[in-house]
């Protein structure tokens, strides 16, 4: 029986190496107890909460700068950390062919951090799932621990593949997902590929990746039902797996299963935080918010959405959606006193190492939106309106509901989703799936402004304008170049174009 834990410091896909799907190098560390695998999972399976000075590009930290909820602040005096943050995010924010390229074009940074790290963590779960059943356990409690660890592994693997497929694969389209290229799917703990042969890593079709995600989450729910998680905030639980599965079904336009799994969750846990005027100076998403089921990873908005000159700001198109008199969620935002731009203020605890992530947090409010949308797509307007009303009553003072139907109902739910889940890693993925929605497709043009600074003066040279039209190929990220270059026969890349600014605000 092979009980070797492959040491994380010696992994195949350490950041100097492009082989992202091989196994770990063997060490003399031997797993003798379930607790050893539990520790390995906690340290190298889950995404860590690390101190981030500004928005980074690892762990998909760039996700919230891609959509229409964010903009930049033009004009004014250039600020000192512009080159440290904005230059590194330019390629993502401006939807460039090479997301690692700086604005002047003379530097190309590696863009493989998310890809390699996610596959590294997937490999950790693969190894654990292979090895943990071969252990001899000494007690009933240790058997329960084994079942729980297996449930957590399936959850982590599913969540990582879900992010990967929605970054690097096309959105799930029921008619084309069986042939649309997704991402490589690896479920084993051993080496399957020889880069020296005339073969290549194969990109698994989108439908097959989703099929595996569903299978993993179903397994996770089963295992974590048998052995519940006692400390669920930063560890996977049955409820977290149910919520993520409801999102997966929603993306697949599988309305019946979305309703079924959301109903199971809400039957046992329907708690929603009651917002009030007391939230005007209170952080909303902290570890004490009763809605939060699970969170992993870091907070990218520490010093990252301040509305300062040259920094990121909240877009007016988002701010204008809120009832400025009655919607308590308006307290999420504030005004920068120097630029009068919108800033993120009270939504997150933006301490350096927070308990709640801006990308990988699961909370009950999403279940209300998932089930409302699914009911609306199934033409059950009564149930769709009910869940929309229940959420709004917790957010809007003296709310009086109007019953909606048809496209008006869908638009209300989508608007509510944008308002409720802003800057939680949803909007970009939602825009992708709306575009391929069979019943109510939605397309929009996004405009991003970017400040250009040559470093030789105190003011910006100009503010360039970049446009992302509907159905643009840039809604799918390019496979990192180091991954494409790894094999003799290159993995098939995604179609994506060089994007030039259409003008600047000084013209």
TILUMNU-726591 format. One line per field, with one value per residue (C-alpha): chain; residue in one letter; x, y negated, z; residue number from 1. Coordinates in Angstrom, 3 decimals, decimal comma. Example, Ala and Ser with C-alpha at 12.3 -4.5 7.8 and 13.67 -1.06 7.14 Angstrom:
2
chain = (A; A)
resn = (A; S)
c1 = (12,300; 13,670)
c2 = (4,500; 1,060)
c3 = (7,800; 7,140)
resi = (1; 2)
REM end
This chain:
507
chain = (A; A; A; A; A; A; A; A; A; A; A; A; A; A; A; A; A; A; A; A; A; A; A; A; A; A; A; A; A; A; A; A; A; A; A; A; A; A; A; A; A; A; A; A; A; A; A; A; A; A; A; A; A; A; A; A; A; A; A; A; A; A; A; A; A; A; A; A; A; A; A; A; A; A; A; A; A; A; A; A; A; A; A; A; A; A; A; A; A; A; A; A; A; A; A; A; A; A; A; A; A; A; A; A; A; A; A; A; A; A; A; A; A; A; A; A; A; A; A; A; A; A; A; A; A; A; A; A; A; A; A; A; A; A; A; A; A; A; A; A; A; A; A; A; A; A; A; A; A; A; A; A; A; A; A; A; A; A; A; A; A; A; A; A; A; A; A; A; A; A; A; A; A; A; A; A; A; A; A; A; A; A; A; A; A; A; A; A; A; A; A; A; A; A; A; A; A; A; A; A; A; A; A; A; A; A; A; A; A; A; A; A; A; A; A; A; A; A; A; A; A; A; A; A; A; A; A; A; A; A; A; A; A; A; A; A; A; A; A; A; A; A; A; A; A; A; A; A; A; A; A; A; A; A; A; A; A; A; A; A; A; A; A; A; A; A; A; A; A; A; A; A; A; A; A; A; A; A; A; A; A; A; A; A; A; A; A; A; A; A; A; A; A; A; A; A; A; A; A; A; A; A; A; A; A; A; A; A; A; A; A; A; A; A; A; A; A; A; A; A; A; A; A; A; A; A; A; A; A; A; A; A; A; A; A; A; A; A; A; A; A; A; A; A; A; A; A; A; A; A; A; A; A; A; A; A; A; A; A; A; A; A; A; A; A; A; A; A; A; A; A; A; A; A; A; A; A; A; A; A; A; A; A; A; A; A; A; A; A; A; A; A; A; A; A; A; A; A; A; A; A; A; A; A; A; A; A; A; A; A; A; A; A; A; A; A; A; A; A; A; A; A; A; A; A; A; A; A; A; A; A; A; A; A; A; A; A; A; A; A; A; A; A; A; A; A; A; A; A; A; A; A; A; A; A; A; A; A; A; A; A; A; A; A; A; A; A; A; A; A; A; A; A; A; A; A; A; A; A; A; A; A; A; A; A; A; A; A; A; A; A; A; A; A; A; A; A; A; A; A; A; A; A; A; A; A; A)
resn = (X; X; X; X; X; X; X; X; X; X; X; X; X; X; X; X; X; X; X; X; X; X; X; X; X; X; X; X; X; X; X; X; X; X; X; X; X; X; X; X; X; X; X; X; X; X; X; X; X; X; X; X; X; X; X; X; X; X; X; X; X; X; X; X; X; X; X; X; X; X; X; X; X; X; X; X; X; X; X; X; X; X; X; X; X; X; X; X; X; X; X; X; X; X; X; X; X; X; X; X; X; X; X; X; X; X; X; X; X; X; X; X; X; X; X; X; X; X; X; X; X; X; X; X; X; X; X; X; X; X; X; X; X; X; X; X; X; X; X; X; X; X; X; X; X; X; X; X; X; X; X; X; X; X; X; X; X; X; X; X; X; X; X; X; X; X; X; X; X; X; X; X; X; X; X; X; X; X; X; X; X; X; X; X; X; X; X; X; X; X; X; X; X; X; X; X; X; X; X; X; X; X; X; X; X; X; X; X; X; X; X; X; X; X; X; X; X; X; X; X; X; X; X; X; X; X; X; X; X; X; X; X; X; X; X; X; X; X; X; X; X; X; X; X; X; X; X; X; X; X; X; X; X; X; X; X; X; X; X; X; X; X; X; X; X; X; X; X; X; X; X; X; X; X; X; X; X; X; X; X; X; X; X; X; X; X; X; X; X; X; X; X; X; X; X; X; X; X; X; X; X; X; X; X; X; X; X; X; X; X; X; X; X; X; X; X; X; X; X; X; X; X; X; X; X; X; X; X; X; X; X; X; X; X; X; X; X; X; X; X; X; X; X; X; X; X; X; X; X; X; X; X; X; X; X; X; X; X; X; X; X; X; X; X; X; X; X; X; X; X; X; X; X; X; X; X; X; X; X; X; X; X; X; X; X; X; X; X; X; X; X; X; X; X; X; X; X; X; X; X; X; X; X; X; X; X; X; X; X; X; X; X; X; X; X; X; X; X; X; X; X; X; X; X; X; X; X; X; X; X; X; X; X; X; X; X; X; X; X; X; X; X; X; X; X; X; X; X; X; X; X; X; X; X; X; X; X; X; X; X; X; X; X; X; X; X; X; X; X; X; X; X; X; X; X; X; X; X; X; X; X; X; X; X; X; X; X; X; X; X; X; X; X; X; X; X; X; X; X; X; X; X; X; X; X; X; X)
c1 = (0,000; 1,407; 0,872; 3,254; 2,068; 3,656; 5,301; 3,811; 7,159; 8,280; 5,206; 5,348; 3,635; 5,704; 5,736; 8,967; 7,528; 4,745; 3,729; 0,477; -1,122; 1,602; 2,032; 4,127; 7,688; 7,883; 9,301; 9,710; 6,611; 4,219; 0,516; -0,365; -3,579; -6,608; -5,494; -2,413; -4,584; -6,829; -3,840; -2,643; -6,073; -6,292; -2,847; -2,721; -6,258; -8,209; -7,308; -5,407; -6,285; -3,060; -2,207; -2,643; -1,719; -3,607; -5,623; -3,462; -3,632; -3,269; -6,297; -8,300; -7,983; -8,520; -12,086; -13,866; -12,037; -13,400; -17,038; -19,263; -19,404; -15,946; -14,265; -11,243; -10,933; -9,548; -8,019; -6,256; -2,736; -1,182; -0,794; 2,308; 1,053; -0,437; 2,429; 2,342; -1,309; -2,885; -0,121; -0,272; -4,037; -4,152; -4,297; -7,242; -9,111; -8,703; -9,421; -6,081; -4,868; -1,893; -3,266; 0,241; 1,357; 1,819; 0,266; 3,463; 3,912; 7,536; 6,916; 5,079; 4,351; 3,520; -0,228; -0,243; -0,510; -4,190; -4,031; -0,997; -2,059; -5,574; -4,281; -1,764; -4,583; -6,685; -3,769; -3,731; -7,384; -6,729; -3,905; -5,913; -8,959; -6,734; -4,776; -7,152; -9,285; -6,184; -5,606; -6,596; -8,613; -8,684; -12,038; -15,510; -14,616; -11,622; -13,884; -16,206; -13,208; -12,217; -15,711; -15,635; -12,216; -13,414; -16,441; -14,225; -11,924; -14,817; -16,062; -12,671; -12,050; -15,485; -15,091; -11,682; -12,845; -15,922; -13,734; -11,334; -14,080; -15,722; -12,442; -10,908; -13,888; -16,965; -20,117; -22,313; -24,588; -26,971; -26,654; -22,869; -21,366; -20,604; -18,119; -17,060; -13,516; -13,209; -10,131; -8,065; -9,808; -7,520; -8,925; -6,002; -3,048; -0,397; 1,438; -0,519; 1,361; 4,784; 5,731; 8,485; 5,993; 4,067; 0,925; -0,756; -2,845; -6,415; -9,069; -12,128; -15,456; -17,389; -20,233; -17,862; -16,236; -19,647; -20,673; -17,678; -18,374; -21,928; -20,687; -18,139; -20,689; -23,199; -20,497; -19,583; -23,182; -23,447; -20,220; -20,830; -24,347; -22,887; -20,175; -21,153; -18,581; -18,481; -16,558; -17,969; -16,956; -13,601; -14,241; -16,701; -20,109; -23,144; -24,925; -22,027; -21,953; -25,715; -25,475; -22,591; -24,432; -27,509; -25,266; -23,782; -27,246; -28,252; -25,307; -26,310; -29,858; -31,109; -33,956; -35,594; -32,435; -31,668; -35,060; -34,683; -31,269; -32,035; -35,258; -33,356; -30,973; -33,604; -35,838; -33,154; -31,459; -33,349; -31,698; -31,294; -29,699; -32,197; -30,570; -31,506; -30,319; -27,897; -25,871; -24,938; -21,571; -21,308; -19,371; -21,824; -19,761; -17,797; -17,346; -20,299; -22,808; -25,278; -25,842; -22,319; -21,983; -18,379; -15,431; -11,929; -9,198; -8,148; -9,668; -8,487; -10,086; -7,831; -6,791; -8,138; -11,470; -10,967; -12,162; -8,852; -7,256; -6,005; -7,485; -10,493; -13,970; -17,491; -19,284; -22,198; -24,197; -24,164; -24,688; -27,714; -29,549; -30,077; -32,986; -30,915; -33,550; -34,752; -32,225; -29,942; -27,324; -26,486; -24,304; -21,947; -20,627; -19,296; -17,867; -14,164; -13,926; -11,112; -12,424; -16,156; -15,920; -17,735; -15,788; -16,468; -16,995; -18,973; -19,555; -16,375; -14,032; -11,024; -8,420; -5,206; -6,077; -9,875; -12,204; -14,371; -13,157; -14,426; -14,370; -15,009; -17,760; -21,023; -24,014; -27,708; -28,870; -27,610; -29,925; -32,936; -31,733; -30,897; -34,290; -36,145; -34,413; -35,068; -38,751; -39,029; -37,435; -39,961; -42,793; -43,726; -44,121; -45,744; -42,755; -40,239; -41,875; -42,029; -38,286; -37,505; -39,825; -38,366; -34,871; -35,902; -37,844; -34,560; -32,753; -35,217; -37,051; -40,859; -40,649; -43,918; -43,663; -45,074; -45,722; -43,700; -43,910; -42,091; -39,037; -39,796; -39,497; -36,218; -34,821; -35,794; -34,098; -30,956; -30,852; -31,295; -28,510; -26,182; -26,993; -26,875; -23,792; -21,669; -17,909; -18,302; -17,004; -20,406; -20,982; -18,467; -19,646; -23,282; -22,751; -21,228; -24,157; -26,818; -25,449; -26,208; -29,493; -31,956; -35,112; -33,979; -30,568; -28,936; -25,988; -24,337; -21,346; -18,885; -16,727; -13,586; -11,433; -7,732; -5,310; -1,991; 1,012; 4,605; 6,126; 7,643; 4,921; 2,375; -0,691; -2,026; -1,110; -4,575; -7,355; -7,791; -11,170; -11,542; -14,753; -15,911; -18,802; -21,395; -20,234; -16,590; -14,065; -12,464; -15,268; -13,060; -9,554; -6,605; -4,836; -1,594; 1,246; 3,587; 0,991; 0,544; 4,320; 4,784; 4,030; 5,593; 2,051; 0,401; -2,882; -5,623; -5,796; -8,800; -9,582; -8,797; -7,771; -5,420; -7,539; -6,626; -8,192; -10,945; -10,001; -9,206; -11,138; -8,933; -10,038)
c2 = (0,000; -3,335; -5,832; -8,481; -12,068; -13,991; -16,961; -20,291; -22,047; -19,578; -19,585; -19,261; -22,511; -24,746; -28,101; -27,590; -24,575; -24,399; -20,776; -21,371; -17,933; -15,550; -14,075; -15,144; -14,125; -11,518; -12,328; -10,314; -11,883; -9,044; -9,457; -7,136; -8,782; -10,508; -13,619; -13,836; -14,048; -16,533; -18,791; -18,414; -19,368; -22,409; -23,657; -22,811; -22,064; -25,063; -28,495; -30,417; -33,806; -35,732; -39,373; -41,332; -44,969; -45,415; -43,341; -40,513; -38,097; -34,848; -32,765; -34,631; -37,833; -39,736; -38,436; -41,480; -43,926; -42,369; -43,420; -46,503; -47,101; -48,642; -51,628; -53,849; -57,441; -59,777; -63,195; -64,552; -63,928; -60,546; -58,433; -56,559; -52,972; -53,198; -51,310; -48,650; -47,732; -49,222; -48,242; -44,648; -44,512; -46,465; -43,392; -41,964; -45,228; -46,158; -42,594; -42,260; -39,348; -39,039; -39,799; -39,984; -42,768; -46,214; -49,346; -50,419; -46,909; -46,440; -44,007; -40,689; -39,150; -35,506; -34,886; -31,281; -31,772; -30,884; -27,986; -26,325; -26,850; -25,530; -22,399; -21,935; -21,985; -19,679; -17,248; -17,393; -16,325; -13,582; -12,128; -12,267; -10,613; -7,846; -7,193; -7,859; -4,747; -2,581; -3,653; -1,375; -3,414; -2,663; -4,121; -5,036; -8,710; -8,340; -6,700; -9,695; -11,965; -10,022; -10,441; -14,176; -14,674; -12,888; -15,185; -18,239; -16,974; -16,554; -20,043; -21,696; -19,899; -20,905; -24,541; -24,850; -23,236; -25,467; -28,580; -27,185; -26,230; -29,637; -31,447; -29,347; -27,582; -28,860; -29,382; -26,301; -26,207; -23,222; -22,804; -23,099; -22,212; -18,639; -19,958; -23,343; -23,155; -23,313; -22,660; -19,496; -17,213; -15,197; -12,986; -10,676; -11,022; -9,739; -10,936; -10,381; -12,497; -12,496; -15,889; -14,330; -12,427; -13,913; -14,225; -17,094; -17,831; -17,448; -20,013; -18,201; -19,408; -21,870; -19,401; -16,732; -19,165; -20,236; -16,599; -15,964; -19,090; -17,898; -14,414; -15,809; -18,054; -15,231; -13,097; -15,965; -16,384; -12,653; -12,416; -15,620; -14,473; -11,298; -13,225; -16,892; -19,645; -21,093; -24,242; -25,195; -28,822; -27,967; -24,272; -22,743; -21,691; -19,951; -23,314; -24,953; -22,080; -22,365; -26,084; -25,681; -22,854; -25,047; -27,620; -24,975; -23,780; -27,406; -27,894; -24,696; -26,068; -23,006; -24,800; -21,763; -20,644; -24,225; -24,390; -20,956; -21,503; -25,111; -23,925; -21,286; -23,918; -26,543; -23,991; -23,517; -26,927; -29,980; -32,622; -36,078; -38,991; -41,791; -45,027; -48,340; -51,890; -50,426; -49,131; -52,661; -52,338; -48,560; -46,133; -43,730; -40,662; -39,586; -36,190; -37,070; -37,485; -34,644; -34,258; -33,076; -29,328; -29,170; -31,288; -30,535; -32,663; -36,255; -39,708; -41,491; -44,857; -45,863; -49,311; -48,275; -50,055; -53,428; -55,824; -57,699; -59,349; -56,640; -53,853; -51,618; -52,898; -51,519; -52,250; -54,648; -52,019; -49,845; -52,635; -53,953; -50,642; -51,146; -53,043; -55,766; -56,386; -52,922; -50,279; -49,619; -48,166; -51,707; -51,700; -49,302; -52,354; -55,788; -58,815; -59,605; -63,139; -64,120; -62,766; -62,350; -58,880; -55,888; -53,681; -50,337; -51,197; -48,889; -45,672; -43,871; -43,729; -44,885; -44,142; -42,750; -39,112; -38,919; -36,071; -36,639; -36,509; -38,711; -35,753; -32,471; -33,197; -31,266; -32,780; -32,036; -35,113; -33,528; -30,547; -32,902; -34,390; -31,016; -29,527; -32,704; -32,700; -29,007; -29,349; -32,350; -30,393; -27,613; -30,174; -29,681; -33,393; -32,953; -31,141; -33,349; -36,485; -34,956; -34,418; -37,783; -39,443; -37,574; -38,793; -42,378; -42,607; -42,021; -44,717; -47,513; -49,632; -49,372; -47,265; -46,719; -44,047; -44,234; -40,910; -40,606; -38,175; -37,257; -39,279; -41,921; -39,269; -37,961; -41,487; -42,193; -39,024; -39,714; -43,292; -42,080; -39,554; -42,281; -44,494; -41,778; -39,883; -42,735; -42,295; -38,678; -37,108; -36,641; -39,407; -38,387; -34,791; -35,931; -38,098; -35,091; -32,807; -35,428; -35,675; -31,986; -31,798; -30,067; -31,764; -35,274; -36,053; -39,269; -41,076; -44,355; -46,492; -47,244; -50,374; -50,643; -53,726; -53,355; -56,078; -56,343; -57,758; -58,062; -58,659; -62,029; -64,273; -64,493; -64,283; -61,555; -61,782; -60,684; -58,217; -55,550; -53,984; -50,247; -48,606; -45,013; -44,403; -41,646; -38,080; -39,138; -36,258; -37,977; -36,591; -33,474; -33,848; -32,676; -29,552; -30,778; -30,904; -28,820; -26,043; -26,309; -26,143; -23,076; -20,320; -19,517; -19,562; -22,680; -22,484; -24,206; -27,844; -30,149; -32,703; -36,173; -39,452; -42,320; -45,211; -48,839; -51,834; -53,502; -56,953; -58,875; -61,238; -64,167; -64,034)
c3 = (0,000; -1,031; 1,789; 0,562; 0,764; -2,055; -0,510; -1,484; -1,681; -4,363; -6,519; -10,203; -10,943; -8,744; -10,379; -12,260; -14,058; -16,610; -16,153; -14,344; -14,350; -13,255; -9,815; -6,849; -6,202; -3,481; -0,081; 3,088; 4,670; 5,412; 6,140; 8,989; 10,149; 8,642; 10,527; 8,308; 5,199; 6,971; 7,616; 4,036; 2,750; 4,980; 4,025; 0,328; -0,822; 0,376; -0,975; 1,704; 3,145; 2,684; 3,172; -0,048; -0,290; -3,558; -6,002; -7,295; -10,214; -8,265; -7,241; -9,949; -7,934; -11,182; -11,587; -10,159; -12,469; -15,667; -15,536; -15,622; -11,861; -11,814; -13,403; -12,792; -11,659; -14,308; -13,769; -10,719; -9,500; -10,207; -7,096; -6,057; -6,170; -9,652; -11,278; -8,596; -9,008; -12,116; -14,518; -13,348; -13,883; -17,141; -19,385; -17,462; -17,029; -20,716; -21,949; -23,730; -25,823; -23,443; -20,011; -18,553; -20,910; -19,328; -20,918; -22,694; -24,085; -23,018; -20,150; -20,246; -16,859; -16,330; -16,372; -15,205; -11,420; -11,154; -13,607; -12,028; -8,440; -9,023; -10,752; -7,952; -5,408; -7,576; -7,555; -3,756; -3,652; -6,203; -4,125; -0,904; -2,475; -3,819; -0,638; 2,228; 1,723; 2,057; 5,654; 8,512; 11,000; 14,723; 15,753; 14,600; 14,996; 12,705; 10,131; 10,374; 9,914; 6,803; 5,361; 6,116; 4,510; 1,381; 1,274; 1,564; -1,190; -3,601; -2,734; -3,265; -6,548; -7,800; -6,776; -8,444; -11,671; -11,640; -11,592; -14,202; -16,661; -16,336; -16,909; -19,682; -21,286; -23,065; -21,004; -20,765; -23,811; -23,822; -27,599; -27,937; -24,544; -25,625; -28,200; -26,790; -25,451; -21,689; -19,561; -18,993; -16,543; -14,278; -11,545; -10,810; -8,488; -10,876; -13,983; -17,186; -19,672; -21,313; -22,689; -24,810; -26,929; -29,811; -27,742; -25,986; -22,953; -24,077; -23,248; -21,976; -23,421; -21,275; -20,684; -19,339; -16,923; -15,632; -15,357; -13,102; -11,027; -10,416; -9,545; -7,082; -5,390; -5,128; -3,498; -1,206; -0,071; 0,599; 2,600; 4,558; 5,398; 6,894; 8,730; 9,154; 9,382; 12,905; 11,969; 8,578; 7,984; 6,411; 5,801; 3,347; 4,632; 3,189; 2,977; 1,126; -1,361; -1,876; -2,583; -5,014; -6,758; -7,164; -8,881; -11,157; -12,221; -12,793; -15,140; -16,945; -17,405; -15,565; -13,863; -12,259; -10,485; -9,460; -7,780; -6,192; -4,602; -3,576; -1,949; 0,020; 1,325; 2,134; 3,818; 6,477; 6,422; 5,163; 7,350; 5,888; 7,686; 8,374; 7,249; 8,849; 9,413; 11,933; 8,978; 7,900; 9,655; 9,966; 7,810; 6,178; 5,288; 8,317; 9,930; 12,181; 9,351; 9,831; 6,072; 5,336; 4,832; 3,695; 2,637; 1,426; -0,088; 0,335; 0,236; -2,902; -2,167; 0,703; -0,634; -4,059; -4,634; -2,984; -5,678; -5,356; -8,352; -10,695; -8,600; -9,164; -8,342; -8,297; -11,574; -11,697; -13,585; -10,458; -7,931; -9,832; -9,442; -5,701; -4,191; -2,548; 0,098; 1,092; 0,034; 2,984; 0,649; -0,392; 2,720; 0,953; -0,872; -0,138; -1,921; -2,076; -0,688; -3,058; -6,360; -5,631; -7,177; -5,712; -3,339; -1,665; 1,970; 4,279; 2,369; 3,378; 6,270; 4,270; 6,894; 5,499; 6,282; 6,495; 7,344; 4,254; 0,648; -2,176; -4,588; -2,805; -0,311; -0,265; 1,515; 1,787; -0,163; -3,356; -2,864; -2,933; -6,207; -7,752; -6,992; -8,028; -11,405; -11,962; -11,093; -13,430; -16,267; -15,584; -15,796; -12,143; -11,497; -8,085; -6,568; -8,368; -7,002; -3,525; -3,248; -4,818; -2,306; 0,670; -0,167; -0,848; 2,396; 4,230; 2,260; 1,487; 4,028; 3,886; 0,761; -1,127; -3,792; -7,303; -8,969; -12,152; -15,042; -18,250; -19,215; -16,568; -13,848; -15,269; -15,448; -11,841; -10,623; -12,642; -11,362; -7,797; -8,313; -9,512; -6,525; -3,877; -5,063; -6,429; -5,955; -4,868; -8,090; -9,747; -12,282; -14,990; -14,953; -14,950; -18,031; -19,793; -19,022; -19,770; -23,298; -23,985; -22,061; -24,349; -23,058; -22,181; -23,707; -22,585; -24,161; -23,329; -24,215; -21,408; -21,419; -19,286; -18,860; -18,074; -16,974; -18,794; -16,955; -18,195; -14,757; -15,668; -14,326; -11,554; -13,798; -16,047; -19,723; -20,794; -20,070; -22,737; -23,481; -24,086; -25,270; -24,905; -27,311; -26,830; -27,487; -27,766; -27,617; -24,612; -22,446; -22,482; -21,059; -23,105; -21,855; -20,195; -22,698; -20,572; -20,612; -24,375; -24,850; -22,673; -25,183; -28,536; -29,862; -28,485; -26,662; -28,638; -27,620; -27,337; -29,987; -28,668; -30,299; -29,610; -28,349; -28,920; -27,192; -29,200; -27,975; -24,826; -22,599; -23,603; -27,224)
resi = (1; 2; 3; 4; 5; 6; 7; 8; 9; 10; 11; 12; 13; 14; 15; 16; 17; 18; 19; 20; 21; 22; 23; 24; 25; 26; 27; 28; 29; 30; 31; 32; 33; 34; 35; 36; 37; 38; 39; 40; 41; 42; 43; 44; 45; 46; 47; 48; 49; 50; 51; 52; 53; 54; 55; 56; 57; 58; 59; 60; 61; 62; 63; 64; 65; 66; 67; 68; 69; 70; 71; 72; 73; 74; 75; 76; 77; 78; 79; 80; 81; 82; 83; 84; 85; 86; 87; 88; 89; 90; 91; 92; 93; 94; 95; 96; 97; 98; 99; 100; 101; 102; 103; 104; 105; 106; 107; 108; 109; 110; 111; 112; 113; 114; 115; 116; 117; 118; 119; 120; 121; 122; 123; 124; 125; 126; 127; 128; 129; 130; 131; 132; 133; 134; 135; 136; 137; 138; 139; 140; 141; 142; 143; 144; 145; 146; 147; 148; 149; 150; 151; 152; 153; 154; 155; 156; 157; 158; 159; 160; 161; 162; 163; 164; 165; 166; 167; 168; 169; 170; 171; 172; 173; 174; 175; 176; 177; 178; 179; 180; 181; 182; 183; 184; 185; 186; 187; 188; 189; 190; 191; 192; 193; 194; 195; 196; 197; 198; 199; 200; 201; 202; 203; 204; 205; 206; 207; 208; 209; 210; 211; 212; 213; 214; 215; 216; 217; 218; 219; 220; 221; 222; 223; 224; 225; 226; 227; 228; 229; 230; 231; 232; 233; 234; 235; 236; 237; 238; 239; 240; 241; 242; 243; 244; 245; 246; 247; 248; 249; 250; 251; 252; 253; 254; 255; 256; 257; 258; 259; 260; 261; 262; 263; 264; 265; 266; 267; 268; 269; 270; 271; 272; 273; 274; 275; 276; 277; 278; 279; 280; 281; 282; 283; 284; 285; 286; 287; 288; 289; 290; 291; 292; 293; 294; 295; 296; 297; 298; 299; 300; 301; 302; 303; 304; 305; 306; 307; 308; 309; 310; 311; 312; 313; 314; 315; 316; 317; 318; 319; 320; 321; 322; 323; 324; 325; 326; 327; 328; 329; 330; 331; 332; 333; 334; 335; 336; 337; 338; 339; 340; 341; 342; 343; 344; 345; 346; 347; 348; 349; 350; 351; 352; 353; 354; 355; 356; 357; 358; 359; 360; 361; 362; 363; 364; 365; 366; 367; 368; 369; 370; 371; 372; 373; 374; 375; 376; 377; 378; 379; 380; 381; 382; 383; 384; 385; 386; 387; 388; 389; 390; 391; 392; 393; 394; 395; 396; 397; 398; 399; 400; 401; 402; 403; 404; 405; 406; 407; 408; 409; 410; 411; 412; 413; 414; 415; 416; 417; 418; 419; 420; 421; 422; 423; 424; 425; 426; 427; 428; 429; 430; 431; 432; 433; 434; 435; 436; 437; 438; 439; 440; 441; 442; 443; 444; 445; 446; 447; 448; 449; 450; 451; 452; 453; 454; 455; 456; 457; 458; 459; 460; 461; 462; 463; 464; 465; 466; 467; 468; 469; 470; 471; 472; 473; 474; 475; 476; 477; 478; 479; 480; 481; 482; 483; 484; 485; 486; 487; 488; 489; 490; 491; 492; 493; 494; 495; 496; 497; 498; 499; 500; 501; 502; 503; 504; 505; 506; 507)
REM end
